[in-house]
Amino acid sequence: MSQHEPTEDDQPHGEPTQPLRRTGDPSSSWLPPTGNPVGDPSGGSSATPGAPGSGGWPSFPPPGAPPVPMTTPMPLDGPRHAGGREGRHGRGGRTRMSGWVWPAVTAMALVLGVVGGVAGSIGYQEWQERDAGPGSVAGGFDAVDTNDVAPLAAEDGSVAAVAKALLPSTVQISAALDGQEGGATGSGFVLDEQGHVVTNNHVIADAAEDDGLIQIVDQEGNRFDATVVGRSPVYDLAVLYSEDVEEQLEPAALGRSQRLRVGEGVVAIGSPLGLSSTVTSGIVSALDRPVTTGSSNDDSSYINAVQTDAAINPGNSGGPLVNLRGQVVGVNSAIATTGGGLGGESGNIGVGFAIPMEQVIITSDQILRDGEARFPVIGAQVRTGGDPTGEGAEIDEVNADTPAEAAGLEKGDVITAVDGDRVVDGKSLIVAIRTHQPGETIEFTYLRDGSEQTTEITLGSEVG
């Protein structure tokens, strides 16, 4: 999707490291963080995540409930915990990307300080081609040596054992910000044996745009210069490359968030508030939690997150969320706060969010192949702000020559379900679409003049 020019209904999401907004409907299901609101990324309230420290997620609490301020962990100094893993490609298996589909989200969130409607859009444009840079791998995720063998047996899964296994594979990210070297710092983890490291886009976005210095810092304090292979503001993910990392650090074991259960123990590793190699533990508080980060229409990201009460603070961004078998199940990206201050000024209250590993694998695969990520779009605009009615997402505009137009959707139609999963408002529609991949054909259920109808739409694609 491409984002649309803000309408008079659009309101700013907040400032970098800003408060997040969370969804209040516990019945919402998770959708991948790959696209913009069901519409055009260039339009509507959706913004492309990517500003350093940015990350407020709009969510709608139940009627009468106050908005819950949220903030994404801002980059801070201090290496993130790395997770040494046993078993590499030769000893274990190479992780392969599988096609997965997330359920539709039924609850969305209000962004702190934003009142009223904000237009979201589902943009549509041709895929853009660009030359692959350093660290690119033509074969994508299947051509690199990752590890999915759990380093720990179920009976050995203590926090101490997880920390010992993962700290060597967790790193700190130091990036230039506003021309100042090391002005932004976050966390990350080693993805494969070829020297690729995963982190949040908002940690390195400013440095990437200004060709600033980016360094990877290991557990021992060694610094390695890194280049950006590619990044996705829409999913708030980035892949870095360093030849030195390839030679000296081992990849973390990769797990899957779909195998998690609410109440299961997890460990967060990173460099919160500049305190390197910090380990915190907690449980999976919720799954499929739709949240949105971003301080403006240009840096918003919608993701269906894993919620945890493990302490996550500014500086944890980009670091691994790990299960008790020592496998990375998510990338820590945002936190909720009770105050209205900036994310950098407020800390953990036991409500943190991680990008599911399934989405990390899909986005990493795309970046490794050609240096960019893509997300699905239909080419329509919907309203993403205001009080959710739970009745669906009303289409404000259908763009010409788009999948939505080809499928017969019209202004005023109210989409109520995507592939059978309920849609309660514009944000949940955006998240629902982003759980799929470009080129997939999925069924949309909608109301027109009070009559329920269905149509199939083949999803378009946009880079972001």
C-alpha positions in Angstrom: 0.0 0.0 0.0 1.1 3.5 -0.5 0.3 6.1 2.0 -2.0 8.9 1.2 -1.7 12.6 1.9 -3.2 13.3 5.3 -6.9 14.3 5.3 -8.4 16.8 7.6 -9.4 13.8 9.7 -5.7 12.8 10.1 -3.9 13.5 13.3 -0.3 13.0 14.2 0.4 9.7 16.0 3.0 11.3 18.3 6.7 11.9 18.4 9.6 9.6 18.1 9.7 7.2 21.0 6.1 8.2 21.3 3.3 6.6 23.2 1.6 3.6 21.6 -2.0 3.0 21.3 -3.4 -0.4 22.0 -6.4 -2.3 21.1 -9.0 -3.0 23.7 -10.9 -5.9 22.2 -9.5 -9.1 23.7 -11.0 -11.1 20.9 -8.8 -9.5 18.3 -6.6 -11.9 16.4 -3.1 -11.2 15.1 -2.2 -10.1 11.7 1.3 -9.7 10.3 2.9 -6.2 10.4 3.4 -5.9 6.7 1.2 -3.3 5.3 -0.4 0.0 5.8 -3.9 0.5 6.8 -6.1 -1.3 4.5 -5.3 1.4 2.1 -2.7 3.4 0.6 0.4 4.0 2.7 0.6 7.4 1.3 -2.8 8.2 2.7 -4.7 7.6 5.8 -3.5 7.3 9.3 -1.1 4.6 8.6 2.5 5.5 8.6 5.6 3.7 7.8 7.5 2.8 11.0 11.0 3.8 10.9 11.8 6.9 12.8 14.4 6.4 15.4 12.6 5.5 18.6 9.2 5.9 17.0 6.4 3.6 17.8 3.0 4.6 19.1 0.4 2.1 18.3 -3.2 3.3 18.0 -5.6 1.1 19.7 -9.3 1.5 20.6 -10.2 0.7 24.2 -13.8 -0.5 24.9 -16.4 2.3 25.0 -15.8 4.6 28.0 -12.4 3.3 28.6 -9.5 5.8 28.4 -6.8 5.4 25.7 -3.8 3.5 26.8 -0.6 5.4 26.0 2.0 3.2 24.4 5.6 3.8 23.3 8.1 1.8 21.4 11.4 1.2 23.1 13.8 3.9 21.9 17.3 3.0 21.0 19.6 3.4 23.9 23.3 2.5 24.5 24.2 -1.0 25.7 24.6 -4.2 23.8 21.6 -6.4 23.7 21.8 -9.9 25.0 22.8 -12.4 22.4 21.7 -15.9 22.4 24.3 -18.5 21.7 22.7 -21.4 20.1 23.7 -25.0 19.8 23.4 -26.7 16.5 24.0 -24.8 13.3 22.8 -25.7 9.9 25.0 -28.8 9.8 24.0 -29.9 13.3 20.4 -28.9 13.2 18.1 -28.0 10.4 18.0 -24.9 8.2 14.9 -22.9 8.9 12.7 -22.6 5.9 10.1 -19.9 5.3 6.6 -21.3 5.2 3.4 -19.7 4.0 1.4 -18.8 7.1 -1.7 -16.9 7.5 -2.8 -15.0 10.5 -6.4 -14.7 11.8 -8.1 -11.3 11.4 -7.9 -8.8 14.2 -11.0 -7.8 15.9 -9.8 -5.1 18.2 -7.7 -2.0 17.5 -6.0 0.8 19.5 -6.2 4.5 20.0 -3.0 6.5 19.7 -2.3 8.6 22.7 -3.4 12.2 22.3 -5.3 11.4 19.1 -9.1 12.0 19.2 -11.4 11.5 16.3 -11.1 9.8 13.0 -7.9 9.3 11.1 -8.1 8.1 7.5 -6.2 4.9 6.6 -5.5 3.8 3.2 -4.8 0.8 1.2 -2.5 1.8 -1.6 -1.6 0.0 -4.7 1.4 0.4 -7.0 3.8 -1.7 -9.1 6.6 -3.5 -7.3 9.8 -1.5 -7.5 13.1 -3.0 -8.5 16.4 -2.1 -7.0 19.9 -3.4 -7.1 20.8 -5.7 -4.3 23.6 -4.3 -2.1 26.2 -5.8 0.2 24.9 -8.8 2.2 22.1 -9.6 -0.2 21.5 -13.3 -0.9 19.8 -14.3 -4.2 18.3 -17.4 -2.7 16.9 -15.5 0.3 16.2 -17.2 3.6 16.6 -20.7 2.2 20.2 -19.9 1.0 21.6 -18.9 4.4 22.5 -21.2 7.3 20.1 -20.6 10.1 19.3 -22.8 13.1 16.0 -24.0 14.4 17.3 -26.6 16.8 16.4 -25.7 20.4 19.6 -25.4 22.5 17.7 -26.6 25.6 15.5 -29.5 26.3 12.1 -28.7 27.8 13.1 -30.0 31.2 16.2 -27.8 31.2 14.4 -24.5 30.4 15.4 -22.2 33.2 16.0 -18.4 32.7 19.6 -18.9 33.6 20.1 -21.6 30.9 18.3 -19.5 28.3 20.5 -16.5 29.1 23.7 -18.6 28.9 22.7 -19.9 25.5 21.4 -16.7 23.9 23.7 -13.9 25.2 26.5 -14.8 22.8 24.2 -14.3 19.8 22.5 -11.1 21.1 24.1 -7.8 20.1 23.8 -4.1 20.7 23.2 -1.8 17.7 24.9 1.6 17.8 23.7 4.0 15.0 24.2 7.6 14.1 21.3 9.9 14.9 21.1 13.5 13.6 24.7 13.3 12.6 25.9 12.1 16.0 27.7 8.8 16.1 26.1 6.4 18.6 23.2 8.7 19.1 20.7 5.8 18.7 21.2 2.4 20.2 19.1 -0.7 20.3 19.5 -4.4 20.2 19.5 -7.3 17.7 20.4 -10.9 17.2 22.5 -12.9 14.8 20.3 -14.4 12.1 22.6 -16.8 10.3 26.1 -18.0 9.7 26.6 -15.5 6.9 26.9 -12.5 9.2 23.3 -11.1 9.0 21.8 -9.4 12.1 18.1 -8.6 12.7 17.0 -5.4 14.5 14.2 -2.9 14.4 14.0 -0.4 11.6 13.5 2.5 13.9 16.8 1.9 15.6 18.8 2.4 12.4 16.5 4.4 10.2 18.1 7.8 10.6 21.6 6.4 10.0 20.4 4.5 7.0 18.9 7.6 5.4 22.0 9.8 6.1 24.7 7.1 5.4 25.6 7.3 9.1 27.8 4.9 11.0 26.1 1.7 12.2 28.0 -0.7 14.4 27.2 -4.1 15.9 28.6 -4.6 19.4 28.9 -8.2 20.8 28.7 -9.4 24.4 32.4 -8.8 24.9 32.2 -5.2 23.7 33.8 -5.8 20.3 32.5 -3.4 17.6 31.9 -4.4 14.0 31.0 -1.9 11.2 27.7 -2.9 9.6 25.9 -2.1 6.4 22.1 -2.2 5.9 21.0 -5.0 3.6 17.5 -3.7 3.6 14.7 -2.5 6.0 11.0 -2.4 6.2 9.4 0.6 7.9 6.0 -1.1 7.5 7.1 -4.1 9.7 9.7 -2.2 11.7 12.4 -4.6 10.8 15.9 -4.3 9.3 18.6 -6.7 8.3 22.3 -5.7 8.8 25.4 -7.4 7.5 29.0 -7.5 8.8 31.7 -9.8 7.5 33.2 -9.8 11.0 30.0 -11.1 12.5 30.0 -13.9 10.0 33.5 -14.9 11.2 33.1 -14.5 15.0 29.4 -14.8 16.1 27.1 -17.8 16.0 23.4 -17.4 15.0 20.5 -17.7 17.5 18.1 -20.6 17.3 14.9 -19.6 15.6 11.5 -20.6 16.9 7.9 -19.8 16.0 5.4 -17.6 17.8 2.5 -19.7 16.6 3.6 -22.5 19.0 3.4 -20.2 22.0 0.6 -20.5 24.6 -0.7 -17.7 26.8 1.0 -18.1 30.2 4.1 -19.7 28.8 7.4 -18.4 30.1 9.6 -16.1 27.9 12.9 -14.2 28.3 13.7 -10.8 26.8 17.4 -9.9 26.2 18.9 -6.6 25.2 20.3 -3.3 26.3 17.6 -1.3 28.1 18.5 2.2 29.1 22.1 1.6 28.1 22.5 -1.4 30.3 24.1 -4.0 28.0 23.4 -7.7 28.3 20.3 -7.3 30.4 18.0 -10.4 30.8 14.4 -10.1 32.0 11.8 -12.8 32.2 8.0 -13.1 32.2 5.2 -14.8 30.4 3.3 -14.6 27.2 0.4 -12.3 28.3 -1.5 -12.4 25.0 -1.2 -13.4 21.4 -2.4 -11.8 18.2 -2.5 -8.3 19.8 -2.9 -5.7 17.1 -0.7 -2.6 17.8 0.5 0.3 15.8 3.8 2.3 16.2 4.8 5.5 14.6 4.9 9.3 15.3 3.4 10.4 12.0 1.7 9.3 8.8 5.2 8.6 7.4 6.4 6.1 10.0 3.5 4.0 11.3 3.6 0.3 11.5 0.7 -2.1 12.2 1.6 -5.5 13.6 -0.1 -8.4 15.3 2.1 -8.8 18.3 3.1 -11.2 21.0 2.3 -9.4 24.3 4.6 -10.1 27.3 5.1 -8.8 30.8 8.8 -9.4 30.7 10.4 -6.0 31.4 11.1 -4.2 28.1 12.4 -0.6 28.0 13.9 1.8 25.6 17.0 0.2 24.2 15.4 -3.3 24.1 14.2 -2.5 20.6 15.2 -5.1 18.0 16.3 -7.7 20.6 15.0 -11.2 20.9 12.1 -12.5 22.8 13.0 -16.1 23.6 11.1 -19.2 24.8 12.4 -21.4 27.5 14.0 -23.8 25.0 16.3 -21.0 23.9 14.6 -20.2 20.5 13.8 -16.7 19.3 10.0 -16.3 19.0 9.8 -12.6 18.4 11.6 -9.2 18.0 10.9 -6.8 20.9 9.6 -3.6 19.4 7.2 -1.6 21.6 6.0 -1.0 25.2 2.9 0.5 26.7 3.1 3.3 29.3 0.6 4.8 31.7 1.7 8.4 31.2 1.5 10.7 28.3 5.3 11.3 28.1 7.6 10.3 25.3 8.7 6.7 25.2 12.2 7.7 26.1 10.9 9.2 29.4 8.7 6.4 30.5 9.5 2.9 31.3 8.2 -0.6 31.5 4.8 -1.3 33.2 4.6 -5.0 32.2 3.0 -4.5 28.8 5.5 -5.1 26.0 5.1 -6.2 22.4 7.2 -8.3 20.0 6.9 -8.9 16.3 6.1 -12.6 15.7 9.0 -14.7 14.3 6.9 -15.8 11.3 6.8 -12.2 10.1 10.4 -11.7 10.8 11.3 -14.7 8.6 9.1 -13.6 5.7 10.4 -10.0 5.8 14.0 -11.2 6.2 13.7 -13.5 3.2 12.5 -10.6 1.0 15.2 -8.3 2.2 17.9 -10.9 1.7 16.8 -11.6 -1.8 16.6 -8.1 -3.2 17.2 -5.6 -0.4 13.6 -4.6 0.2 10.4 -5.9 1.7 6.9 -5.9 0.3 3.5 -5.8 1.9 0.0 -6.6 0.4 -2.5 -3.9 -0.6 -5.9 -3.7 -2.2 -6.1 -0.1 -3.3 -8.8 1.4 -1.1 -8.9 3.9 1.8 -10.7 3.4 5.1 -11.1 5.4 8.2 -8.9 4.2 11.0 -9.7 6.6 13.8 -12.7 7.4 16.1 -14.7 5.1 18.3 -14.9 1.6 16.9 -18.4 0.5 16.3 -17.5 -3.2 15.8 -19.6 -3.2 12.7 -16.7 -3.3 10.2 -14.5 -1.0 8.1 -16.2 1.5 5.9 -14.5 2.2 2.6 -14.0 6.0 2.0 -12.5 5.7 -1.5 -11.5 3.0 -4.1 -8.5 3.9 -6.2 -8.6 3.4 -9.9 -7.0 0.4 -11.5 -6.5 -1.5 -8.3 -7.5 -4.9 -7.0 -10.3 -3.4 -4.9 -11.8 -1.8 -8.0 -11.4 -5.0 -10.0 -13.3 -6.9 -7.3 -16.2 -4.5 -7.5 -15.8 -2.8 -4.1 -17.3 0.7 -3.9 -17.2 3.7 -1.6 -19.6 3.2 1.3 -19.2 -0.6 1.4 -18.5 -1.9 4.9 -16.0 -4.8 5.1 -17.0 -7.2 7.9 -14.6 -10.1 7.4 -11.4 -11.2 5.6 -11.2 -14.9 4.8 -13.9 -15.5 7.4 -12.1 -13.6 10.2 -14.1 -10.8 11.7 -13.2 -7.2 10.9 -14.4 -4.6 13.5 -12.9 -1.4 12.1 -10.4 0.1 9.7 -7.3 -0.8 11.7 -8.3 -4.4 12.1 -8.9 -4.6 8.3 -5.4 -3.2 7.7 -3.9 -5.8 10.0 -6.0 -8.6 8.5 -4.8 -7.8 5.0 -1.2 -7.6 6.1 -1.3 -11.1 7.5 -1.4 -12.3 3.9 1.1 -12.1 1.1 1.1 -10.2 -2.2 -0.5 -12.3 -4.9 -2.8 -14.3 -2.6 -6.5 -14.4 -3.5 -8.7 -14.0 -0.4 -12.4 -13.6 0.3 -13.8 -10.3 1.6 -17.3 -10.1 3.2 -19.0 -6.7 3.1 -22.3 -5.0 3.5 -23.8 -2.8 0.8 -27.2 -1.2 1.4 -27.7 -3.6 4.3 -27.2 -6.7 2.2 -24.2 -9.0 2.9 -22.1 -9.8 -0.1 -18.7 -11.5 -0.8 -16.0 -11.0 -3.3 -12.5 -12.4 -4.0 -9.5 -10.0 -4.2 -6.0 -10.9 -5.5 -3.7 -8.8 -3.3 -1.4 -6.2 -4.9 2.0 -5.3 -3.6 3.9 -2.3 -2.4 7.5 -1.8 -1.2 7.8 -0.7 2.4 
